[in-house]
Amino acid sequence: MSFFHELAHQYIDGEWRTGSGSWDIIDFNPYNGEKLAAVTVATALEVDQAYRAAERAQQEWAATNPYERRAVLERALRITGERADEIAEAIIDELGGTRLRAAYEVRGVTEVLREAVRQSLRPTGRLLPAVSDGRENRLYRLPVGVIGVINAFNFPFLVGMKSVAPALALGNAVVVKPHQSAPVVGGGLIARIFEDAGLPAGLLNVLITDSAEIGDAFIEHPVPKVISFSGSDRVGRHIAATAAGFFKRTILELSGNSALVVLEDADIDYAVRVAVFSRFLYQGQVSMANRILVDRSVAAEFTERFTAEVAALKSGDPRDPETRIGPVVNAFQADALTGLVDRAVADGATALVRGRTRGNVVEPTVLTDLPDGSPLLAQEILGPVALLMTFDGEDDAVRIVNDSPYGLSGAVHTGDAERGVRFAQRIVSGMFHVNGSTVQDDPLVAFGGEKTSGVGRLNGEAVVEAFTTQKWMSIQHGRSVFPF
């Protein structure tokens, strides 16, 4: 466990430190309960130190030749590849991720870093026409300065890197606050990769702490100009409101209640495989496929095959290469999911598959016949619980999909791809896929949600909008004529 003890520290201005708080965050293996590390929390003092270090370092970094910035990102990409196996082991230990899920996340990070290498050399400005003779308009793209990143627990290496890597590539500095359940994979690991890649001190800082210790200091501090947050819509609302009071920009990747829709002309075998992957990747702790909607005319066939596939998923030790369902993040979540299923059944739902809860391993459950108005139909479910629903025709399917406060992702399966496109155009969501999984993330394509699933986008061109600002300079060649 030396890996965890080494990286489970505050990382401020290029130094690994012990926090000055009066209590510790304990980092546990969610499968076997093993204590991985104890981290003394950072206080508001360390928040200030980290942001001030970032502020000092960022000015020189922004003026650095972009080819030098690119070289750091290239080294970070190489280091990530060289340490892929070690990183995967950390994901399994700290997050309970299966080997398949760990490999999925490491691949995602390498693609993000490849794109960040390219983003280092993005055009920094352009010339625009002027309405007056003899005037030249220049529009510069400049880094915003310092960005605060509040990371999630479910894909913390990938989600954190989606903000950190492009922000650094574009000339910014970053301070990361990882989730308490992922202090190493979502924080210390990212810092170590960039430290070993030669990133100058102060440009990336990691604060392991909790709002119980620092309140809103991470958001309210005067240095950061952008707060990038991934997590629940409840916390996202608070962050958005707090940041707005200080005129800060927010990028919010929030909760989801996404749906995978199976039309009557779909390839049922394929749709079943995609639905199982979409809902049960990383124990269902993904906000991108709670509901499985099936046209009534093919519902019996789909249900039989889907429930058989779900029931066959192996649950247990995430180190076993055959395991598909490992532990959820902690005992609180395991108990909450068990209670959620019990209440749903008590309220009239039918459990086509009813998984047991063994420690933090929650076996898969498939619920159907949920009563109209069931709160479960409109909420995010971060666990291996699928809601199977039927519909009568496309209009009914569109109504059900859109009857949600969220609009993150989704998918439709059909034998006619253009029919699928027309269907997708009617759905209010940031992302929707035809004949694919609901869980997709392409570093070139804007990632984010509508409604209460978030504000702003990451990836590709979107990160330029997120992490830079525009400055207009005009130059008058010759003399203008003024009316007075």
C-alpha positions in Angstrom: 0.0 0.0 0.0 3.0 2.3 -0.3 1.5 3.7 -3.5 -1.5 5.1 -1.5 0.5 6.3 1.5 2.8 8.1 -0.8 0.1 9.9 -2.8 -2.5 10.4 -0.1 -1.2 13.9 0.9 -1.9 17.5 0.0 0.1 18.7 -3.0 0.7 22.4 -2.8 3.2 24.5 -4.8 5.2 21.4 -5.8 5.4 19.9 -2.3 3.7 16.8 -0.8 2.4 17.9 2.6 0.3 16.8 5.6 -2.8 18.9 6.0 -3.2 21.1 9.1 -6.7 20.0 9.9 -7.7 18.3 13.1 -9.2 15.1 11.6 -8.4 12.5 8.9 -10.1 11.2 5.8 -9.7 7.4 5.8 -9.3 5.9 2.3 -10.8 2.4 2.3 -10.9 -0.5 -0.2 -14.7 -0.8 -0.7 -14.5 -4.5 -1.4 -12.6 -5.8 1.6 -12.6 -2.8 3.9 -8.8 -2.6 4.0 -7.5 0.8 5.1 -5.4 2.2 2.2 -4.4 5.5 3.8 -5.3 8.2 6.2 -5.2 11.8 5.0 -5.2 14.8 7.4 -7.6 17.3 5.8 -6.6 20.6 4.4 -8.0 23.7 6.0 -9.0 27.1 4.5 -5.4 28.1 5.0 -4.2 25.5 2.6 -6.9 26.4 0.2 -5.5 29.9 0.1 -1.9 28.6 -0.2 -2.8 26.4 -3.1 -4.7 29.1 -5.0 -2.0 31.7 -4.4 0.7 29.3 -5.6 -1.4 28.6 -8.7 -1.9 32.4 -9.3 1.9 33.0 -9.1 2.9 30.1 -11.4 0.2 30.7 -14.0 1.4 34.0 -15.3 4.8 32.6 -16.3 3.1 29.4 -17.7 0.7 31.5 -19.8 3.7 33.2 -21.3 5.6 29.9 -22.0 6.0 28.9 -25.5 3.1 26.5 -26.3 5.5 24.0 -27.7 7.0 23.7 -24.2 3.6 23.3 -22.7 2.9 20.6 -25.3 6.1 18.8 -24.3 4.8 18.5 -20.7 1.5 17.0 -21.9 3.4 14.6 -24.2 5.4 13.3 -21.2 2.3 13.0 -19.1 0.7 10.9 -21.9 3.8 8.7 -22.1 4.0 8.2 -18.3 0.3 7.3 -18.2 0.9 4.6 -20.8 3.9 3.3 -19.0 2.1 3.1 -15.7 -1.2 1.8 -17.0 -1.1 -1.5 -15.1 -0.2 0.3 -11.8 -3.0 2.8 -12.4 -5.5 0.1 -13.1 -4.6 -1.7 -9.8 -5.2 1.6 -7.9 -8.6 2.0 -9.5 -9.5 -1.6 -8.4 -8.3 -1.0 -4.9 -9.6 2.4 -4.2 -12.8 2.4 -6.2 -13.8 -1.2 -6.4 -13.7 -1.0 -10.2 -13.5 -4.3 -12.1 -10.6 -4.9 -14.4 -12.7 -4.2 -17.4 -13.8 -0.9 -15.9 -10.3 0.1 -14.8 -9.0 -0.5 -18.4 -11.9 1.6 -19.8 -10.9 4.5 -17.6 -7.2 4.4 -18.3 -7.9 4.3 -22.1 -10.2 7.3 -21.7 -7.5 9.3 -19.9 -4.9 8.5 -22.6 -7.3 9.8 -25.3 -7.9 13.0 -23.2 -4.2 13.6 -22.9 -3.7 13.0 -26.6 -6.2 15.7 -27.3 -4.7 18.0 -24.7 -1.3 17.7 -26.6 -3.1 19.0 -29.7 -4.9 21.7 -27.7 -1.6 23.1 -26.5 -1.1 24.6 -30.0 -4.6 25.8 -30.6 -4.8 29.2 -32.4 -4.6 32.0 -29.9 -6.4 34.7 -31.9 -7.8 35.9 -35.2 -8.3 39.0 -37.2 -11.8 40.3 -37.8 -13.1 43.0 -40.2 -13.7 46.5 -38.9 -16.5 48.9 -39.8 -14.1 51.8 -40.0 -11.4 52.4 -42.6 -7.9 51.9 -41.4 -8.8 50.0 -38.3 -7.6 46.4 -37.5 -9.5 44.2 -35.1 -7.6 41.4 -33.2 -9.5 38.9 -31.1 -7.2 37.1 -28.7 -7.8 33.8 -26.9 -6.3 34.0 -23.4 -6.3 31.5 -20.5 -8.7 32.5 -17.8 -6.0 32.1 -15.1 -6.8 29.6 -12.3 -9.4 26.9 -12.4 -10.8 25.1 -9.4 -11.8 21.4 -10.1 -14.1 19.5 -7.8 -13.9 15.9 -8.7 -16.4 13.0 -8.5 -15.8 9.4 -7.2 -17.1 7.3 -10.0 -14.6 8.0 -12.8 -12.2 10.3 -10.9 -9.1 9.8 -13.0 -10.9 10.4 -16.3 -13.3 13.1 -15.1 -10.5 15.0 -13.3 -8.1 14.8 -16.2 -10.9 16.1 -18.6 -10.5 19.4 -16.8 -6.9 19.4 -15.7 -5.2 18.4 -18.9 -6.8 20.9 -21.3 -6.7 23.6 -18.7 -3.0 23.2 -18.4 -2.6 22.9 -22.2 -4.3 26.2 -22.7 -2.1 28.1 -20.2 -4.0 27.9 -17.0 -3.2 26.7 -13.5 -5.4 24.2 -11.6 -6.4 23.4 -8.0 -8.1 20.0 -7.6 -10.3 18.9 -4.8 -10.9 15.1 -5.2 -13.8 13.2 -3.7 -13.2 11.8 -0.3 -13.7 8.3 -1.6 -11.1 8.8 -4.4 -8.3 11.0 -2.9 -5.5 9.2 -4.7 -7.0 8.2 -8.1 -8.9 11.5 -8.4 -6.1 13.7 -7.0 -2.7 12.5 -5.9 -2.3 10.2 -8.9 -2.9 13.1 -11.4 -0.5 15.3 -9.5 2.2 12.7 -9.5 1.9 12.1 -13.3 2.3 15.8 -14.0 5.1 16.2 -11.4 7.0 13.5 -13.1 6.3 15.0 -16.5 8.1 18.2 -15.4 5.2 20.5 -14.9 6.5 23.6 -13.0 5.6 23.8 -9.3 2.4 25.6 -8.4 0.6 24.9 -11.7 -1.3 21.9 -10.3 -2.3 21.6 -6.7 -4.4 18.9 -4.9 -6.4 19.6 -1.7 -7.9 16.6 0.1 -10.5 18.0 2.4 -14.3 18.3 2.9 -16.8 21.2 3.1 -17.3 20.4 6.8 -13.7 21.7 7.2 -13.4 24.5 4.6 -17.1 25.5 4.0 -17.3 27.3 0.6 -13.7 28.6 0.7 -12.8 26.5 -2.4 -15.5 28.2 -4.4 -15.5 31.7 -2.9 -11.7 32.3 -3.0 -10.9 35.3 -5.1 -8.3 33.6 -7.3 -10.1 31.0 -9.4 -12.1 32.3 -12.3 -13.8 29.0 -13.3 -15.1 26.2 -11.1 -15.4 22.8 -12.9 -17.6 20.4 -10.9 -18.8 16.8 -11.4 -21.3 15.4 -9.1 -24.9 15.6 -8.0 -27.4 18.2 -9.1 -28.1 19.1 -5.5 -24.5 20.0 -4.8 -24.2 21.5 -8.3 -27.0 24.0 -7.5 -25.2 25.2 -4.5 -21.9 25.6 -6.3 -23.6 27.4 -9.2 -25.4 29.8 -6.8 -22.2 30.5 -4.7 -20.0 31.0 -7.8 -22.4 33.3 -9.4 -22.3 35.6 -6.4 -18.6 36.1 -7.1 -19.0 36.3 -10.9 -17.2 33.0 -11.5 -17.9 30.8 -14.5 -19.0 27.3 -13.8 -18.8 24.0 -15.8 -21.2 21.6 -14.2 -21.5 17.9 -15.1 -24.4 16.7 -13.0 -26.8 13.9 -12.3 -28.7 12.0 -14.9 -31.7 9.7 -15.4 -30.9 8.6 -18.9 -32.9 6.2 -21.0 -32.0 3.5 -23.5 -34.9 3.1 -26.0 -35.5 -0.1 -28.0 -37.9 0.4 -31.0 -39.8 -2.5 -32.5 -37.4 -2.8 -35.5 -34.2 -3.0 -33.3 -31.7 -5.9 -33.3 -32.9 -7.4 -30.0 -29.8 -9.4 -29.2 -27.5 -6.5 -29.8 -29.8 -4.1 -27.9 -29.8 -6.4 -24.9 -26.0 -6.5 -24.8 -25.7 -2.7 -25.1 -28.4 -2.2 -22.4 -26.6 -4.5 -20.0 -23.3 -2.7 -20.5 -24.9 0.8 -20.3 -26.7 0.1 -17.1 -24.2 -2.0 -15.2 -20.8 -0.6 -16.1 -19.0 0.1 -12.8 -21.9 -1.3 -10.8 -24.3 1.1 -12.3 -22.6 4.1 -10.6 -22.9 6.0 -13.9 -25.6 8.6 -14.5 -26.3 7.5 -18.1 -28.8 4.7 -18.3 -31.2 4.2 -15.4 -34.3 3.4 -17.6 -34.6 0.8 -20.3 -37.6 1.5 -22.5 -38.9 -1.2 -24.9 -41.7 -1.1 -27.4 -44.5 -3.3 -26.2 -44.5 -5.4 -29.3 -41.0 -6.8 -28.6 -41.0 -6.3 -24.8 -41.5 -10.0 -24.0 -38.6 -11.1 -26.1 -36.3 -8.3 -24.9 -37.2 -8.9 -21.2 -36.5 -12.6 -21.3 -33.1 -12.1 -22.8 -32.2 -9.0 -20.8 -33.0 -10.6 -17.4 -31.1 -13.7 -18.3 -28.0 -11.7 -19.2 -28.3 -9.6 -16.0 -28.8 -12.6 -13.8 -25.7 -14.2 -15.2 -23.4 -11.2 -14.4 -20.8 -12.3 -11.9 -20.6 -10.2 -8.7 -17.9 -10.1 -6.2 -14.1 -9.5 -6.1 -13.2 -6.8 -8.6 -9.7 -8.4 -8.9 -11.2 -11.5 -10.6 -11.1 -10.9 -14.3 -14.5 -12.6 -14.7 -16.2 -10.2 -12.2 -18.6 -7.7 -13.8 -20.2 -6.3 -10.6 -17.8 -5.2 -7.9 -18.7 -3.2 -4.7 -20.4 0.1 -4.7 -18.4 3.0 -3.3 -19.2 2.6 0.4 -21.6 1.0 3.0 -23.9 4.0 3.0 -24.5 3.6 -0.7 -25.0 -0.1 -0.4 -27.6 0.4 2.3 -29.3 3.2 0.4 -29.7 1.0 -2.7 -31.0 -1.9 -0.8 -33.6 0.3 0.8 -34.5 1.9 -2.5 -35.3 -1.6 -4.0 -37.2 -2.7 -0.9 -39.4 0.5 -1.0 -40.0 0.1 -4.7 -41.2 -3.5 -4.3 -43.4 -2.5 -1.4 -45.0 0.2 -3.5 -46.0 -2.2 -6.2 -42.9 -2.7 -8.5 -42.0 -6.2 -9.7 -38.5 -7.5 -9.3 -37.7 -9.6 -12.3 -34.2 -10.0 -10.9 -33.6 -9.4 -7.2 -29.9 -9.2 -6.2 -28.6 -9.7 -2.7 -26.4 -7.3 -0.8 -23.2 -8.8 0.6 -21.1 -6.2 2.3 -20.7 -3.4 -0.3 -21.4 -5.8 -3.2 -24.9 -5.1 -4.4 -26.0 -7.7 -6.9 -28.0 -6.5 -10.0 -31.7 -5.9 -9.8 -34.2 -5.4 -12.6 -37.5 -3.7 -11.6 -40.6 -3.3 -13.8 -44.3 -2.4 -13.3 -43.4 0.7 -11.3 -46.5 2.7 -10.5 -47.2 5.9 -12.4 -45.6 8.8 -10.4 -43.1 6.6 -8.6 -40.3 8.9 -7.5 -37.8 6.2 -8.6 -38.7 7.0 -12.3 -37.4 10.5 -12.0 -34.4 10.2 -9.8 -30.8 9.2 -10.4 -29.8 5.7 -9.3 -26.1 5.3 -8.7 -26.1 1.5 -8.4 -26.9 -1.7 -10.2 -30.6 -1.2 -10.5 -32.3 -1.2 -13.9 -35.9 0.1 -14.5 -37.5 -1.8 -17.3 -40.5 0.0 -19.0 -42.7 -0.5 -22.0 -44.2 2.1 -24.4 -46.6 2.1 -27.3 -45.0 3.8 -30.3 -42.4 6.5 -30.8 -44.5 9.4 -29.5 -45.1 7.6 -26.2 -41.4 6.8 -25.9 -40.4 10.4 -26.5 -42.9 11.5 -23.8 -41.5 9.0 -21.3 -37.8 9.9 -22.0 -38.4 13.6 -21.7 -40.5 13.2 -18.6 -37.5 13.7 -16.4 -35.8 16.7 -14.7 -32.5 15.5 -16.2 -31.1 15.5 -19.7 -27.7 14.0 -19.8 -27.4 11.1 -22.2 -29.4 8.3 -23.8 -29.7 6.0 -26.8 -32.2 4.6 -29.3 -32.0 1.3 -31.0 -33.6 0.8 -34.4 -33.0 -1.0 -37.7 -33.2 2.4 -39.5 -30.4 4.7 -38.4 -32.1 7.9 -39.8 -35.2 7.0 -38.0 -33.0 6.9 -34.9 -31.6 10.3 -35.7 -35.2 11.8 -36.0 -36.1 10.2 -32.7 -32.9 11.6 -31.0 -33.7 15.1 -32.3 -36.9 15.1 -30.2 -35.1 14.3 -26.9 -34.0 17.1 -24.6 -30.5 16.0 -23.7 -26.9 17.0 -24.1 -26.0 13.7 -25.7 -28.0 11.0 -27.5 -26.7 8.0 -29.4 -28.2 5.9 -32.2 -27.6 2.1 -32.0 -24.9 2.6 -29.4 -24.3 2.7 -25.7 -25.6 5.5 -23.5 -22.1 5.6 -21.9 -19.8 7.3 -24.4 -17.1 9.9 -24.1 -15.1 11.1 -27.1 -12.3 13.7 -26.4 -13.2 15.6 -29.6 -16.9 15.9 -28.9 -18.7 18.2 -26.4 -19.7 16.3 -23.3 -22.4 17.7 -21.0 -26.2 17.8 -20.2 -29.3 19.8 -20.4 -31.9 20.7 -17.8 -30.6 19.8 -14.3 -27.9 17.6 -15.8 -25.5 20.5 -16.0 -24.2 23.7 -17.5 -21.4 24.0 -20.0 -19.4 21.3 -21.9 -16.0 19.6 -21.8 -13.9 18.0 -24.5 -12.8 19.3 -27.9 -13.7 22.8 -28.9 -15.8 23.1 -25.7 -12.8 23.2 -23.4 -11.5 26.2 -25.3 -14.7 28.0 -24.4 -14.6 26.7 -20.9 -11.0 27.6 -20.0 -10.2 30.7 -22.0 -11.5 34.2 -22.4 -11.6 36.6 -25.3 -9.9 39.9 -25.5 -10.6 42.4 -28.3 -7.8 44.8 -29.3 -8.3 47.3 -32.1 -5.5 49.2 -33.9 -6.2 52.4 -35.8 -3.8 52.9 -38.7 -3.9 56.5 -39.7 -6.3 59.0 -38.2 -10.1 58.6 -37.6 -12.6 61.4 -38.1 -14.8 62.1 -35.0 -18.0 64.1 -35.0 -16.8 66.4 -32.2 
